[in-house]
Amino acid sequence: MKKYLILFLKTIFPLALGIYLIGYFFKSMSEESIEQFYKAIKEANYFWILLSLFLGWVAIISRAQRWKYVLEPIGHQTPLKNRYHAIMIGYLINLTIPRAGEASRAAMLYRSDKVPFAKSFGTIVAERAIDFGMLLTIALLTAYIGGSDFDKIWDEMIVKFGGKPTASGGFTFTHLLLLFSIVFAILFAYLYFTKNGFKEKVKAFVLGLIGGVTSIFKSKNPGAYIFHTFIIWSCYILMFAVPFLSLEATSIFPIKGILIGFIAGSVGITFTNGGIGVYPLLVGMVISFYLKSDYPTDAEGIGNALGMLMWVSQTIMMIVLGLLSLLLLPKNYSKANVEIKSDTE
């Protein structure tokens, strides 16, 4: 029973939520907005969408190169192409089973280059921690630049889903973060002190994190790791910003609006499989917020169109490149050996 519950919470529920939100995405739009939605998609300049995808691909290549600098200190030399294929397969798995891509990525590198699962997974955990720090830094910078726009957009999101705005007694964005933090802390403390299995996983996570982080400084070239980290996140932001040039209405868009949309999209991806439903909805609402003064009747349709273009194009890229990597990654070691080695090494 527990196994099926975990499967439901990790896979089926996020997918069902995403499908529901896709339906809500279209149902919540008026006929005029839907008409503008399809018009914007038809008239978009897809050169900028393709350039955006190229920047995303550059970020993946840079991520594969960055991985090299933490694998070398633990004694493993691997070809760039194999690291790239492992990363792409991990992204593909994440589209079906959220947050399962990291384990798949480590397993794939073992199958191609015999890098022990536990060691490579430790570097991936550290990588996630560093990337979270980068995202948090961008979020804090965005909060400083965006000012009161955060709460205004939050109010619009609450109203859209049938809630009360802040002025009518509704939760502010700050209240939500505080509530989430309290609930998370209580739940974490309960599981940590009552479930030995959970405690052991936390300890293993922390040890892997420490090992992965220290491997960065054991690298012969820590500067290169830091350089690629900035390349990756610069490409991510540009990947999000460039599609705004594809539509005339968004070609001149405030930087703070682009950054808020970037944060909204990054958060949306974590809720459902590959951000299905959530990503285009949240990004579309942010874009609409900034367009409504100049395009009062068309803002929602245009914003939703651009949000959907971004999500669909990125998802197609991940699926196509992920499937290609499944075909091209050398499988030098059997699945059975992967499982044995991950337990023994």
C-alpha positions in Angstrom: 0.0 0.0 0.0 2.8 2.4 0.9 4.5 1.7 -2.4 1.4 2.6 -4.4 0.9 5.7 -2.3 4.5 6.9 -3.0 3.9 6.2 -6.7 0.7 8.2 -6.7 2.3 11.2 -4.9 5.5 11.2 -7.0 4.1 10.5 -10.4 0.3 10.2 -10.9 -0.8 13.2 -8.7 1.6 15.8 -10.3 0.7 14.5 -13.8 -3.1 14.7 -13.0 -2.6 18.2 -11.5 -0.8 19.3 -14.6 -3.5 17.9 -17.0 -6.1 19.6 -14.9 -4.3 23.0 -15.1 -3.9 22.6 -18.8 -7.7 22.4 -19.0 -8.1 25.3 -16.6 -5.5 27.3 -18.6 -7.9 27.3 -21.6 -11.2 27.3 -19.7 -10.3 30.5 -17.7 -9.7 32.5 -20.9 -12.5 34.4 -22.6 -13.3 33.9 -26.3 -11.4 37.1 -27.2 -8.3 35.9 -25.2 -8.4 32.5 -26.9 -8.6 34.2 -30.3 -5.6 36.4 -29.4 -3.8 33.4 -28.0 -3.9 31.5 -31.4 -3.2 34.7 -33.3 0.0 35.4 -31.2 1.2 31.8 -31.7 0.6 32.1 -35.5 2.3 35.4 -35.8 5.3 34.7 -33.6 8.8 35.0 -35.0 10.1 31.5 -34.4 13.7 32.4 -35.0 13.8 33.7 -31.4 12.3 30.5 -30.1 14.9 28.5 -31.9 17.7 30.8 -30.6 16.3 30.3 -27.1 16.5 26.5 -27.5 20.1 26.8 -28.7 21.0 28.8 -25.6 19.3 26.0 -23.5 21.4 23.4 -25.3 24.6 25.5 -24.7 23.7 25.4 -21.0 23.4 21.6 -21.1 26.8 21.3 -22.8 28.3 23.6 -20.2 26.7 21.5 -17.4 28.3 18.4 -18.9 31.7 20.1 -19.0 31.3 21.4 -15.4 30.6 17.9 -14.2 34.1 16.9 -15.3 35.7 19.0 -12.7 34.1 17.2 -9.8 34.4 13.7 -11.3 38.2 14.0 -11.8 39.0 14.4 -8.0 37.3 11.1 -7.3 39.4 9.4 -9.9 37.2 9.2 -13.0 37.9 10.6 -16.5 34.8 10.5 -18.7 34.1 11.7 -22.3 32.1 14.9 -22.6 29.6 13.1 -24.9 28.8 10.5 -22.2 28.3 13.1 -19.5 26.1 15.0 -21.9 24.0 11.9 -22.7 23.6 11.0 -19.1 22.3 14.5 -18.3 19.9 14.5 -21.2 18.5 11.1 -20.1 18.1 12.5 -16.6 16.1 15.4 -18.0 13.9 13.0 -20.0 13.2 10.9 -16.9 12.3 14.0 -14.9 9.5 14.6 -17.4 7.8 11.4 -16.4 9.0 10.9 -12.7 9.7 14.3 -11.1 13.1 14.4 -9.3 14.1 10.9 -10.5 16.4 12.3 -13.1 19.4 12.7 -10.8 19.5 9.0 -9.9 19.0 8.1 -13.5 21.9 10.4 -14.5 24.3 8.7 -12.1 23.1 5.2 -13.2 23.7 6.1 -16.9 27.2 7.3 -16.2 28.0 4.0 -14.5 26.6 2.1 -17.5 28.8 4.0 -19.9 32.0 4.7 -17.9 31.8 2.6 -14.7 31.7 5.6 -12.4 30.4 4.3 -9.1 26.8 5.3 -8.5 27.2 6.6 -5.0 30.2 8.8 -5.9 28.7 10.4 -9.0 25.4 10.9 -7.2 27.2 12.8 -4.5 28.6 15.2 -7.1 25.1 15.6 -8.5 23.6 16.4 -5.1 26.3 19.1 -4.6 25.5 20.4 -8.0 21.8 20.7 -7.1 22.8 22.6 -3.9 24.9 25.1 -5.9 22.2 25.6 -8.5 19.7 26.2 -5.7 22.0 28.8 -4.3 22.2 30.5 -7.7 18.4 30.4 -8.1 18.0 31.8 -4.6 20.4 34.6 -5.4 18.5 35.5 -8.6 15.2 35.3 -6.7 16.5 37.7 -4.0 17.8 40.1 -6.7 14.5 39.9 -8.4 12.6 40.6 -5.2 14.8 43.7 -4.7 14.3 44.9 -8.3 10.6 43.9 -8.5 9.6 45.6 -5.4 5.8 45.7 -4.9 5.1 43.9 -8.2 5.6 40.6 -6.4 2.6 41.2 -4.1 0.5 42.6 -6.9 1.1 39.6 -9.1 0.4 37.3 -6.2 -2.9 39.1 -5.6 -3.9 38.5 -9.2 -3.0 34.8 -9.0 -5.1 34.4 -5.8 -8.1 36.1 -7.4 -7.7 34.0 -10.6 -8.1 30.8 -8.5 -11.0 32.2 -6.5 -9.3 33.5 -3.4 -9.3 36.9 -1.7 -6.7 39.6 -2.5 -4.5 40.9 0.3 -6.6 44.1 0.7 -9.6 41.9 1.5 -7.9 39.8 4.1 -6.1 37.3 1.8 -2.6 35.9 2.4 0.4 38.0 1.1 3.2 36.2 -0.7 5.3 36.7 2.5 2.6 35.0 4.6 2.6 32.0 2.2 6.4 31.6 2.4 6.3 31.8 6.2 3.4 29.3 6.4 5.2 26.9 4.0 8.4 27.2 6.1 6.6 26.4 9.4 4.8 23.4 7.9 8.0 22.1 6.3 10.0 22.5 9.5 7.3 20.6 11.6 7.0 17.8 9.0 10.8 17.5 8.7 11.2 17.3 12.5 8.5 14.7 12.8 9.9 12.4 10.2 13.5 12.9 11.3 12.8 12.0 15.0 10.2 9.2 14.3 11.4 7.5 11.1 14.9 5.9 11.2 14.8 5.4 7.4 14.2 9.1 6.8 16.9 10.0 9.3 19.4 7.7 7.5 18.5 9.3 4.1 19.0 12.8 5.5 22.4 11.8 6.9 23.4 10.2 3.6 22.3 13.3 1.7 24.3 15.6 4.0 27.4 13.4 3.7 27.0 13.2 -0.1 26.6 17.0 -0.2 29.7 17.6 1.8 31.7 15.1 -0.3 30.5 16.7 -3.5 31.1 20.2 -2.4 34.6 19.4 -1.2 35.3 17.7 -4.5 34.9 21.1 -6.2 37.8 22.5 -4.1 39.8 19.4 -4.7 39.5 20.0 -8.4 42.6 21.0 -10.3 40.6 23.8 -11.8 37.8 25.2 -9.4 37.8 28.4 -11.3 36.5 26.5 -14.4 33.7 25.0 -12.3 32.6 28.5 -11.1 32.9 29.9 -14.7 30.6 27.2 -16.1 28.1 27.8 -13.3 27.8 31.4 -14.4 27.6 30.3 -18.1 24.8 27.9 -17.2 22.7 30.4 -15.4 23.3 33.2 -17.8 22.1 30.9 -20.6 19.0 29.9 -18.5 18.1 33.6 -18.1 18.8 34.4 -21.8 16.8 31.3 -22.8 13.8 32.7 -21.0 14.3 36.3 -22.1 15.0 35.8 -25.9 11.4 34.5 -26.7 10.0 37.9 -25.6 11.4 39.2 -28.9 9.2 36.8 -30.9 6.1 38.9 -30.3 5.7 42.6 -31.1 3.8 43.2 -27.9 6.5 41.8 -25.7 9.6 42.9 -27.6 10.1 45.8 -25.2 9.6 44.2 -21.8 10.8 45.4 -18.4 13.8 43.5 -17.0 12.1 43.0 -13.7 9.1 41.4 -15.4 11.4 39.0 -17.2 13.1 38.1 -14.0 9.9 37.6 -12.1 8.6 35.4 -15.0 11.8 33.4 -14.8 11.4 32.8 -11.1 7.7 31.9 -11.6 8.6 29.4 -14.3 11.4 27.9 -12.2 9.0 27.3 -9.3 6.3 26.0 -11.7 8.6 23.3 -13.0 8.9 21.7 -9.5 5.1 21.2 -9.0 4.3 18.9 -11.9 6.0 16.6 -14.4 8.2 19.0 -16.5 6.0 21.9 -15.4 3.0 20.7 -17.4 0.1 23.1 -16.9 1.9 25.1 -14.1 4.7 26.7 -16.1 2.7 28.3 -19.0 0.0 29.3 -16.5 2.4 31.1 -14.1 4.6 32.6 -16.8 1.5 33.7 -18.7 0.1 35.5 -15.7 3.3 37.4 -15.1 3.5 38.5 -18.7 -0.2 39.5 -18.7 0.4 41.7 -15.6 2.9 43.9 -17.4 1.0 44.0 -20.7 -2.5 45.0 -19.4 -1.8 48.7 -19.3 -0.9 48.8 -23.1 -3.1 45.9 -24.2 -6.0 45.8 -21.8 -8.1 43.3 -23.9 -5.3 41.3 -25.4 -2.8 40.9 -22.5 -4.1 37.6 -21.2 -4.1 35.9 -24.6 -0.6 37.2 -25.5 0.9 36.3 -22.1 -0.6 32.8 -22.2 0.6 32.3 -25.8 4.2 33.2 -25.0 4.2 31.1 -21.8 2.8 28.1 -23.8 5.4 28.6 -26.6 8.2 28.6 -24.1 7.0 25.5 -22.3 6.1 23.5 -25.4 9.4 24.3 -27.3 11.5 23.4 -24.2 9.6 20.2 -23.6 9.9 19.1 -27.2 13.6 19.8 -27.1 14.1 17.7 -23.9 12.1 14.8 -25.3 13.9 14.7 -28.7 17.4 15.2 -27.3 16.7 12.8 -24.4 15.5 10.1 -26.7 18.6 10.6 -28.9 20.8 10.3 -25.9 19.1 7.0 -24.9 20.0 5.6 -28.3 23.6 7.1 -28.4 24.8 6.5 -24.9 27.2 3.5 -24.8 25.9 0.7 -22.6 29.2 -0.9 -21.6 27.9 -2.4 -18.3 24.8 -4.3 -17.5 21.9 -3.0 -15.4 22.6 -5.8 -12.9 26.1 -4.6 -12.5 24.9 -1.0 -11.9 22.7 -2.2 -9.1 25.4 -4.3 -7.5 28.1 -1.6 -7.8 25.8 1.1 -6.4 25.5 -0.9 -3.2 29.1 -2.1 -2.9 31.3 0.7 -4.0 
